[in-house]
Amino acid sequence: MIITKIEPQKNDKRINIYIDGNFAFGLMKEIQYKYSLKEGMEIEQSFIETVLLEEEQLKANNTALDYLNYRKRTEKEIIDKLSEKGFEENIINNTLDYLKKYKFVDDLDYASSFVQDKVNLSKHGPYKIRYDLYRKGVSQEIIEEVLEEDDEYPRALELAKKKIVSYKNDDRNKTYRKLGGYLQRRGYSYDCVSRVLKELVK
């Protein structure tokens, strides 16, 4: 088999490859340069398969990098995105290895940043943070590590002091019930909520 023609696509990052006078496949220019593909070159089927596998791998890597361009992601989020795009398991695993090698994905780093944001900006409690991280595929071990030193009480107390103002026309029992429900929905533990209620609802 001989490459009889190489022509650029409208997208100048890709080319069309013709073999024995017929269109064979499209390819990224990056792959063309890597394998020194040129017109008149004699190739075998096994070589074509290698080139196309490399093309698929590069596509997967680029898809993942584009996805990471907006914000950090967990390994599970990367896997889900690539699966959704139709990439096979071995390609996805290779992409994950590539991303981890260059520190583009790191579940511990992700979880640490996530906790900081949810604690400092959203004022979420540990139960909600734990659940959200679990849903994103972060391992139980990492979740426990990043939440190990979280002191939820000052945060819960600060939230409750602001919220209790909106219950000024309610009686004690109603305030107790409403404030407790509010803090629990924000992800604070039963013990923490009880302590806050005891402090604020006299």
VOBA-1610 file (N, C-alpha, C; in pm, whole numbers, padded with zeros to 5 digits, always signed):
BEGIN
Met+00085-00120+00000Met+00000+00000+00000Met+00088+00125+00000Ile+00044+00223-00078Ile+00124+00346-00091Ile+00036+00469-00063Ile+00094+00563+00013Ile+00025+00690+00034Ile+00038+00770-00095Thr-00076+00790-00162Thr-00072+00857-00293Thr-00102+01006-00285Lys-00165+01048-00173Lys-00198+01191-00162Lys-00217+01229-00016Ile-00170+01346+00021Ile-00195+01405+00153Ile-00245+01546+00130Glu-00365+01576+00174Glu-00420+01710+00153Glu-00470+01768+00285Pro-00456+01900+00303Pro-00505+01963+00426Pro-00657+01969+00429Gln-00713+01956+00548Gln-00856+01977+00566Gln-00882+02126+00587Lys-01010+02163+00591Lys-01044+02304+00618Lys-00990+02345+00754Asn-00999+02250+00849Asn-00933+02270+00978Asn-00784+02246+00955Asp-00703+02351+00965Asp-00562+02339+00926Asp-00479+02253+01021Lys-00543+02196+01123Lys-00471+02107+01214Lys-00482+01960+01172Arg-00560+01936+01065Arg-00583+01798+01021Arg-00557+01783+00872Ile-00533+01659+00832Ile-00507+01628+00691Ile-00590+01505+00650Asn-00607+01487+00520Asn-00667+01366+00466Asn-00558+01281+00402Ile-00563+01152+00429Ile-00466+01058+00374Ile-00535+00971+00268Tyr-00474+00964+00151Tyr-00523+00877+00044Tyr-00423+00763+00024Ile-00476+00641+00016Ile-00391+00524-00005Ile-00434+00455-00135Asp-00338+00432-00221Asp-00363+00369-00352Asp-00475+00440-00428Gly-00476+00573-00418Gly-00570+00654-00493Gly-00704+00677-00428Asn-00728+00613-00314Asn-00857+00627-00245Asn-00840+00692-00108Phe-00943+00772-00070Phe-00939+00832+00065Phe-00938+00722+00169Ala-00847+00732+00265Ala-00834+00628+00369Ala-00881+00677+00507Phe-00830+00791+00550Phe-00868+00842+00682Phe-00816+00984+00700Gly-00876+01053+00797Gly-00827+01184+00837Gly-00731+01167+00954Leu-00646+01266+00973Leu-00541+01253+01074Leu-00497+01391+01123Met-00455+01398+01247Met-00397+01522+01297Met-00257+01541+01237Lys-00224+01666+01207Lys-00091+01695+01153Lys+00019+01650+01248Glu-00011+01659+01376Glu+00087+01619+01478Glu+00130+01474+01458Ile+00033+01388+01424Ile+00063+01247+01401Ile+00142+01231+01271Gln+00105+01310+01170Gln+00178+01305+01042Gln+00327+01333+01064Tyr+00355+01439+01143Tyr+00494+01477+01168Tyr+00567+01371+01250Lys+00496+01314+01346Lys+00559+01214+01434Lys+00603+01092+01354Tyr+00521+01050+01259Tyr+00552+00929+01182Tyr+00609+00960+01043Ser+00638+01087+01017Ser+00698+01131+00891Ser+00621+01080+00769Leu+00489+01093+00775Leu+00406+01046+00664Leu+00421+01140+00545Lys+00440+01083+00427Lys+00454+01166+00307Lys+00405+01088+00185Glu+00375+01161+00080Glu+00328+01098-00043Glu+00437+01009-00102Gly+00393+00892-00153Gly+00489+00797-00208Gly+00540+00697-00106Met+00505+00716+00020Met+00552+00627+00126Met+00476+00494+00121Glu+00552+00385+00130Glu+00490+00252+00131Glu+00464+00211+00276Ile+00343+00165+00303Ile+00306+00131+00440Ile+00232-00003+00442Glu+00224-00062+00564Glu+00151-00187+00584Glu+00030-00162+00674Gln-00061-00259+00675Gln-00183-00245+00754Gln-00153-00227+00903Ser-00053-00299+00952Ser-00018-00289+01095Ser+00029-00147+01129Phe+00098-00084+01035Phe+00144+00053+01056Phe+00025+00149+01061Ile-00072+00127+00973Ile-00194+00211+00973Ile-00266+00200+01107Glu-00277+00078+01157Glu-00345+00055+01285Glu-00274+00127+01398Thr-00141+00126+01395Thr-00061+00197+01497Thr-00086+00347+01490Val-00087+00400+01369Val-00108+00544+01348Val-00249+00585+01395Leu-00348+00505+01362Leu-00486+00538+01399Leu-00508+00527+01550Leu-00439+00431+01612Leu-00448+00419+01758Leu-00385+00541+01825Glu-00274+00586+01770Glu-00208+00707+01822Glu-00300+00829+01805Glu-00369+00834+01692Glu-00464+00943+01667Glu-00576+00943+01772Glu-00629+00825+01799Glu-00737+00813+01898Glu-00689+00853+02037Gln-00566+00813+02070Gln-00511+00848+02202Gln-00491+00998+02216Leu-00442+01059+02111Leu-00421+01204+02113Leu-00554+01278+02125Lys-00656+01227+02056Lys-00789+01286+02066Lys-00840+01281+02210Ala-00822+01166+02273Ala-00868+01148+02412Ala-00792+01242+02505Asn-00660+01250+02487Asn-00580+01340+02571Asn-00625+01485+02555Asn-00649+01526+02431Asn-00691+01664+02405Asn-00831+01692+02459Thr-00920+01593+02449Thr-01055+01608+02505Thr-01047+01630+02656Ala-00963+01551+02722Ala-00947+01563+02867Ala-00886+01699+02905Leu-00787+01742+02830Leu-00721+01871+02859Leu-00819+01988+02839Asp-00902+01979+02735Asp-01004+02083+02714Asp-01102+02086+02830Tyr-01139+01968+02878Tyr-01233+01955+02990Tyr-01174+02013+03117Leu-01043+01997+03133Leu-00973+02049+03251Leu-00946+02199+03241Asn-00965+02254+03124Asn-00934+02394+03100Asn-01023+02487+03182Tyr-01144+02441+03215Tyr-01240+02526+03286Tyr-01219+02521+03438Arg-01188+02402+03489Arg-01163+02388+03633Arg-01102+02251+03660Lys-01059+02229+03783Lys-01005+02099+03820Lys-01115+01993+03812Arg-01075+01870+03786Arg-01170+01758+03778Arg-01114+01638+03856Thr-01204+01550+03898Thr-01160+01425+03960Thr-01134+01321+03851Glu-01067+01213+03890Glu-01044+01104+03795Glu-01176+01051+03740Lys-01275+01037+03828Lys-01405+00984+03784Lys-01471+01077+03682Glu-01460+01206+03704Glu-01519+01301+03609Glu-01452+01289+03472Ile-01321+01269+03471Ile-01249+01250+03344Ile-01295+01121+03276Ile-01302+01013+03354Ile-01347+00884+03299Ile-01487+00896+03240Asp-01577+00959+03315Asp-01716+00975+03269Asp-01723+01056+03139Lys-01645+01164+03133Lys-01645+01250+03014Lys-01594+01173+02891Leu-01483+01100+02907Leu-01426+01028+02794Leu-01515+00910+02753Ser-01578+00846+02850Ser-01672+00737+02818Ser-01790+00792+02739Glu-01838+00908+02782Glu-01949+00975+02713Glu-01913+01007+02568Lys-01785+01036+02544Lys-01739+01068+02409Lys-01710+00943+02326Gly-01723+00826+02388Gly-01709+00701+02313Gly-01570+00640+02310Phe-01478+00689+02392Phe-01344+00631+02393Phe-01344+00498+02468Glu-01259+00407+02424Glu-01252+00275+02485Glu-01171+00279+02615Glu-01190+00174+02695Glu-01132+00171+02829Glu-00980+00185+02829Asn-00912+00114+02737Asn-00766+00121+02737Asn-00715+00261+02701Ile-00787+00329+02612Ile-00752+00467+02574Ile-00772+00559+02695Ile-00884+00540+02763Ile-00914+00622+02882Ile-00809+00602+02989Asn-00770+00478+03013Asn-00668+00449+03115Asn-00534+00514+03079Asn-00500+00509+02952Asn-00375+00574+02907Asn-00381+00725+02927Thr-00498+00783+02900Thr-00515+00928+02921Thr-00500+00963+03068Leu-00559+00882+03155Leu-00546+00907+03299Leu-00400+00900+03343Asp-00328+00801+03293Asp-00185+00788+03326Asp-00109+00914+03281Tyr-00142+00961+03161Tyr-00078+01082+03107Tyr-00109+01203+03195Leu-00235+01219+03233Leu-00276+01335+03313Leu-00212+01331+03453Lys-00205+01212+03511Lys-00146+01200+03645Lys+00006+01223+03640Lys+00068+01178+03532Lys+00212+01195+03517Lys+00251+01343+03521Tyr+00169+01427+03457Tyr+00200+01570+03451Tyr+00120+01653+03552Lys+00058+01582+03650Lys-00014+01647+03760Lys-00135+01731+03712Phe-00191+01692+03598Phe-00310+01762+03550Phe-00434+01715+03626Val-00427+01595+03682Val-00537+01545+03764Val-00478+01482+03889Asp-00537+01517+04003Asp-00487+01471+04133Asp-00603+01481+04230Asp-00661+01367+04266Asp-00782+01368+04349Asp-00759+01429+04488Leu-00640+01409+04544Leu-00611+01467+04676Leu-00607+01620+04667Asp-00538+01670+04565Asp-00531+01815+04545Asp-00671+01872+04516Tyr-00746+01800+04434Tyr-00883+01843+04402Tyr-00966+01852+04529Ala-00962+01747+04610Ala-01043+01741+04732Ala-01004+01851+04830Ser-00875+01878+04842Ser-00828+01984+04933Ser-00882+02120+04890Ser-00874+02148+04760Ser-00926+02275+04708Ser-01078+02283+04724Phe-01144+02171+04699Phe-01290+02164+04710Phe-01334+02197+04852Val-01268+02137+04949Val-01301+02160+05090Val-01280+02307+05126Gln-01169+02364+05084Gln-01142+02506+05113Gln-01252+02596+05059Asp-01294+02570+04935Asp-01400+02651+04875Asp-01532+02635+04950Lys-01568+02512+04981Lys-01696+02487+05046Lys-01698+02536+05191Val-01583+02534+05255Val-01573+02583+05393Val-01571+02735+05396Asn-01486+02794+05314Asn-01465+02940+05320Asn-01570+03020+05244Leu-01616+02969+05132Leu-01710+03045+05048Leu-01855+03004+05070Ser-01881+02873+05069Ser-02019+02826+05078Ser-02064+02797+05221Lys-01967+02784+05312Lys-01997+02754+05453Lys-02073+02623+05470His-02039+02525+05388His-02105+02395+05399His-02047+02316+05516Gly-02128+02228+05571Gly-02084+02140+05678Gly-02017+02016+05622Pro-01948+01941+05707Pro-01870+01825+05661Pro-01954+01714+05599Tyr-02078+01696+05644Tyr-02161+01590+05587Tyr-02191+01617+05441Lys-02224+01742+05409Lys-02253+01778+05270Lys-02127+01772+05185Ile-02016+01820+05239Ile-01889+01816+05166Ile-01851+01671+05137Arg-01866+01585+05239Arg-01832+01444+05223Arg-01917+01380+05113Tyr-02046+01409+05114Tyr-02137+01353+05013Tyr-02102+01402+04872Asp-02075+01532+04861Asp-02042+01589+04729Asp-01913+01529+04673Leu-01813+01510+04758Leu-01688+01449+04713Leu-01709+01303+04673Tyr-01791+01234+04750Tyr-01821+01094+04718Tyr-01886+01083+04580Arg-01979+01173+04552Arg-02048+01173+04422Arg-01951+01201+04307Lys-01845+01274+04335Lys-01747+01306+04231Lys-01642+01196+04217Gly-01658+01088+04294Gly-01570+00974+04278Gly-01443+00976+04361Val-01433+01069+04455Val-01314+01076+04541Val-01320+00961+04642Ser-01208+00895+04664Ser-01205+00780+04754Ser-01233+00819+04898Gln-01287+00723+04974Gln-01317+00745+05115Gln-01193+00786+05192Glu-01081+00725+05158Glu-00954+00755+05226Glu-00916+00902+05210Ile-00926+00953+05088Ile-00892+01093+05062Ile-00993+01186+05130Ile-01120+01150+05124Ile-01224+01233+05188Ile-01195+01249+05337Glu-01165+01138+05403Glu-01137+01143+05547Glu-01012+01226+05575Glu-00914+01214+05487Glu-00788+01288+05506Glu-00811+01439+05497Val-00886+01484+05398Val-00904+01628+05380Val-01001+01689+05482Leu-01084+01604+05543Leu-01179+01656+05643Leu-01134+01630+05786Glu-01016+01571+05800Glu-00968+01527+05931Glu-00964+01640+06034Glu-00921+01758+05992Glu-00902+01868+06087Glu-01010+01975+06075Asp-01120+01942+06011Asp-01227+02040+05993Asp-01302+02063+06125Asp-01301+02187+06172Asp-01378+02224+06291Asp-01505+02294+06244Glu-01615+02222+06245Glu-01739+02273+06187Glu-01813+02373+06276Tyr-01791+02367+06405Tyr-01872+02446+06497Tyr-01866+02598+06474Pro-01747+02659+06463Pro-01743+02805+06442Pro-01818+02847+06315Arg-01806+02765+06213Arg-01873+02795+06085Arg-02024+02786+06100Ala-02069+02682+06167Ala-02213+02662+06188Ala-02270+02774+06275Leu-02194+02813+06377Leu-02239+02920+06466Leu-02252+03053+06391Glu-02155+03082+06306Glu-02158+03205+06226Glu-02281+03207+06134Leu-02307+03095+06068Leu-02424+03086+05980Leu-02553+03104+06059Ala-02560+03036+06174Ala-02682+03038+06255Ala-02712+03178+06308Lys-02608+03250+06346Lys-02628+03387+06398Lys-02690+03477+06292Lys-02650+03457+06167Lys-02707+03536+06058Lys-02850+03492+06026Lys-02871+03362+06029Lys-03001+03307+05989Lys-03109+03331+06093Ile-03072+03328+06221Ile-03172+03335+06328Ile-03248+03469+06327Val-03186+03571+06268Val-03250+03703+06257Val-03382+03693+06179Ser-03385+03603+06081Ser-03506+03590+05998Ser-03619+03518+06071Tyr-03591+03465+06189Tyr-03694+03395+06268Tyr-03740+03478+06388Lys-03715+03608+06384Lys-03741+03692+06503Lys-03888+03694+06544Asn-03979+03666+06451Asn-04122+03667+06485Asn-04175+03530+06524Asp-04088+03430+06525Asp-04129+03294+06562Asp-04104+03267+06710Asp-04182+03174+06767Asp-04157+03139+06907Asp-04035+03047+06917Arg-03998+03014+07039Arg-03875+02938+07062Arg-03876+02803+06990Asn-03984+02730+07000Asn-03990+02596+06940Asn-03978+02600+06788Lys-04046+02699+06730Lys-04042+02713+06584Lys-03901+02752+06539Thr-03840+02846+06611Thr-03703+02888+06579Thr-03607+02771+06590Tyr-03623+02693+06697Tyr-03538+02578+06722Tyr-03547+02479+06605Arg-03671+02452+06563Arg-03695+02356+06455Arg-03642+02407+06320Lys-03672+02533+06291Lys-03630+02591+06163Lys-03477+02602+06153Leu-03415+02652+06260Leu-03270+02672+06257Leu-03198+02537+06251Gly-03251+02441+06325Gly-03191+02307+06322Gly-03199+02245+06185Gly-03314+02259+06121Gly-03332+02204+05986Gly-03241+02273+05886Tyr-03227+02403+05900Tyr-03141+02480+05810Tyr-02996+02432+05819Leu-02945+02416+05940Leu-02806+02374+05959Leu-02783+02230+05911Gln-02881+02144+05934Gln-02867+02006+05888Gln-02864+01999+05735Arg-02948+02081+05671Arg-02947+02083+05524Arg-02815+02136+05469Arg-02748+02220+05546Arg-02617+02272+05503Arg-02505+02171+05529Gly-02540+02058+05590Gly-02443+01950+05604Gly-02371+01942+05738Tyr-02428+02003+05842Tyr-02364+01998+05974Tyr-02414+01878+06053Ser-02326+01826+06138Ser-02358+01705+06213Ser-02461+01733+06322Tyr-02526+01628+06367Tyr-02629+01640+06472Tyr-02570+01701+06598Asp-02452+01655+06639Asp-02389+01706+06761Asp-02358+01855+06749Cys-02308+01895+06632Cys-02276+02036+06609Cys-02402+02121+06611Val-02505+02076+06543Val-02632+02150+06538Val-02691+02165+06677Ser-02688+02058+06755Ser-02741+02063+06892Ser-02665+02165+06976Arg-02535+02167+06959Arg-02451+02261+07035Arg-02484+02406+06998Val-02502+02432+06868Val-02536+02566+06822Val-02673+02610+06873Leu-02769+02519+06865Leu-02906+02551+06911Leu-02907+02581+07061Lys-02830+02506+07135Lys-02821+02528+07280Lys-02760+02665+07310Glu-02669+02708+07223Glu-02602+02837+07241Glu-02693+02955+07206Leu-02771+02940+07098Leu-02845+03054+07044Leu-02993+03060+07079Val-03055+02945+07092Val-03201+02943+07115Val-03228+02921+07264Lys-03250+03029+07331Lys-03270+03023+07477Lys-03416+03002+07512
//
